[in-house]
Amino acid sequence: MAGSPDPEDFLAEALHDLEVRGLRRTLRCLEPGAEGTARVDGRPALVLASNDYLGLAGHPRLIKAAREALETHGCGATASRLIAGTWDLHLALEAELARFMGCEAALLFNSGYTANVGLFQALADRGDCLFSDALNHASIIDGCRLSRAEVVVYPHRDVDALARLLRERRGARRRFVVTEGIFSMDGDAAPLAAIAKLARREHAFLIVDEAHALGVIGPDGRGACAAAGVEAEAFLRLGTLGKALGCFGAFVAGSRRLREFLINRCRSLIFTTALPPVVVAACREAVRVAAEQPGLRERLWTNARYLRAGLEGLGYTVGGGSQILPVMTYEPGVTMALSEALLERGVYVQGIRPPTVPPGSCRLRVTPTAAHMRADLDRALAAFAAAGRAVGLLR
Ligand SMILES: Cc1ncc(COP(=O)(O)O)c(C=O)c1O
């Protein structure tokens, strides 16, 4: 009789399989350093891998707000929002976010991932149809899968194809179009003006994930819908608080009725402990700082333009057109070799491989922030020149 299966065996096999395909991932350990830097696996490095686009994560005003909330509210929310976890700070932040986003209401979630995983299941069911951009984030993909609606994936940013697909599904009970504002891994923007016009014509509901646009583009950093002038056309906008706002969490911005509906129907809101008040207090301050200090956005964009031009000047292919700079490396081996060669030269940039991006489109995702100085970027460019030559990408 065969012996009982060893649970370690299948884990080892799966990890070995990832290893041979160049897709095995490991965690890097960061320790705090000066602004825009950290010790990465014990090595001092300039960090060009974070989503802290405005450099707010370590901002003294946010730290002060968090400290004060810690004293008054303690460490945890103590329960789900629907039980005993809705504190004064949650409601105050929701009211401020609604004002900031120019809509009736906002509703906090514990993260962008949990928001997306819950939203589609709450909103769409059998008989409905979700139209999702081919490069939408994994959380949107997972959320769509959890709903029982038909999911139609449309080619990336292709409004004509979307129009055709929407026409073909006119018999669906409700149709939702979901797109990111600025795409997380490609750094390009959705054609929101055209998509909003199409959605209006087709009577479809528009959902925009503003994760990488909030705080970064649009008036006062209100995001991609605001930049395109289609805020009022979106049925729902999702903002995240862990990227440009430097904290943690997410929110849905929309109508008062949408907020009430989600409180009643969204499982990823109902069945989880609420965000700790200490985090919520820091988020409130972050929204204020982001709106009050347009100089942070200007610095971010100046840095992104400078680094993009420098990388292209070295001979790299850089995609997108935003603060996210995908430096194309295509295959996993060279991607991780370049990431390692950069870390050896004091620059931390993460390699992005499948399943995060489609096979053959690996890249380094380079993200300067408002905290970086011109000298930092020059140092990064020198490292990119030397590392690119060391791994054979540049001559
Ligand atoms: C487009 C998009 N939506 C949602 C999320 C998830 O947000 P969070 O990190 O708050 O879970 C991400 C995170 O990377 C993202 O890129």
The ligand as a MOL file (V3000), in Angstrom:
LIG
                    3D

  0  0  0     0  0            999 V3000
M  V30 BEGIN CTAB
M  V30 COUNTS 16 16 0 0 0
M  V30 BEGIN ATOM
M  V30 1 C -6.1800 48.9230 -9.9310 0
M  V30 2 C -6.0860 48.3820 -8.5490 0
M  V30 3 N -7.2190 48.1790 -7.8720 0
M  V30 4 C -7.1960 47.6960 -6.6250 0
M  V30 5 C -6.0040 47.4100 -6.0000 0
M  V30 6 C -6.0210 46.8560 -4.6150 0
M  V30 7 O -5.8720 47.8900 -3.7050 0
M  V30 8 P -5.3140 47.5950 -2.2520 0
M  V30 9 O -3.8330 47.5350 -2.3740 0
M  V30 10 O -5.8190 48.7210 -1.4230 0
M  V30 11 O -5.8800 46.2820 -1.8360 0
M  V30 12 C -4.8110 47.6140 -6.6520 0
M  V30 13 C -3.5310 47.3200 -5.9600 0
M  V30 14 O -2.4890 47.2450 -6.4460 0
M  V30 15 C -4.8450 48.1180 -7.9700 0
M  V30 16 O -3.7140 48.3070 -8.6510 0
M  V30 END ATOM
M  V30 BEGIN BOND
M  V30 1 1 1 2
M  V30 2 1 2 3
M  V30 3 2 2 15
M  V30 4 2 3 4
M  V30 5 1 4 5
M  V30 6 1 5 6
M  V30 7 2 5 12
M  V30 8 1 6 7
M  V30 9 1 7 8
M  V30 10 2 8 9
M  V30 11 1 8 10
M  V30 12 1 8 11
M  V30 13 1 12 13
M  V30 14 1 12 15
M  V30 15 2 13 14
M  V30 16 1 15 16
M  V30 END BOND
M  V30 END CTAB
M  END
